Amino acid sequence: MSNIWIDTAIERKDTEIVALVDIKQEFAEKMREKKGLSCPTFTDLAEAIQQTGANLVFDVTIPASHHRIASTAMQLGCNIFGEKPLAETAEECKDLIRIAEETGKSHAVMQNRRFDPRIRALRHLLDSGTIGKPGFVNADFFLGPHFGGFRETMASPLLLDMAIHTFDQARLILGADPVSVYCHEFNPPGSWYEGAAAAVCIFEMSDGSVFNYRGSWCAEGANTSWEADWRITGEKGTAIWNGHDAPFAEVIAPEPQEGKFIKSFERVEADSVVYNAHSERTGHPGCLDEMFLSLEENRRAETDSRDNQYSMAMVNAALESARTGQKVTIADFIRR
């Protein structure tokens, strides 16, 4: 993942990589050699910032390090672009937003799935009223990646490391924020994770709709896409996106249908949507382009931490619900 971040910085004429930081000097030196860079390497972020005068930090560390890295960077005068999740706990998330507000520094989070033209097309399909007011959204996420490393020892690998993407997608698709959640988290038979690698979540959203998430990171066979498999039902029809192909909708056909037990429907293809007039790139590069553009235009990035906290609150509230077995109010996890 760090390769994408570094490559984006290298290709930009307005950006210079002035340091690489890693927990082991040899790791940073190896990356420097791999990318053909001549910058110094460090094992301490504060030292790197102070010695080089850096004004922007890329945080591609593990989730447990995000609060320390981001808080250090902002307090030393740097803007920060960070990998998801925003931080590992609700209190750390709130604290990072406090620091961003107090320092006036930009803190944007990598939510690369927002920068997929197909999900923008799905959002447009809903915004145009094709299916009427949405009432129910379902996302299925079933994959079996054998990562090794830190994910396989996390207490909640699916919810804490991956579900943030799908939760953030739901907010984008609906244009709504979470209100409450009930979550059941578990570790199925055959799982190679130490922690709970599967979960079912029911979210109430601010537009009155219900978002249902069903996910597993230890599902062998019949996998969904990494973008999840989506079904959104509305007043006039249903929108579908399998994460691979273009989204579409089936809506009630215009001909008279009185007395029919099952009505007739017609298919509506989603229009292609240009989601960023300043960049034709998608995924991680597209999100990074938006982050840089926000600095140029002196505005918050689409994935600014103050917005992204709502997606992260869905994660933290789901974890709390799973822990207590109770429905949880999302507002308790948001910094106002």
Protein Blocks (a to p, Z undefined) as FASTA:
>chain_A
ZZmmmmmmmmpmkbccfbdcdfbfklmmmmmmmnopabdcdfbfklmmmmnopabdcdfb
dfklmmmmmmmmmmnopacdddddfblbfklmmmmmmmmmmnopacddddfklmcfklmm
mmmmmmnomnopafbdcddddddddfbpjllmpfblmlmmmmmmmmmmmmmmnopacfbd
cddddddehiabfbdcbdcdddddfkopacdddddfkbggjiacfkopaddddfkbccdd
ehlaccddddddfbdcehiabdcddddddddddfbfkbcbehjllmmmmmmmmmmnopac
fklfklmmmmmmmmmmmmmmmmnopacdfklmpcZZ
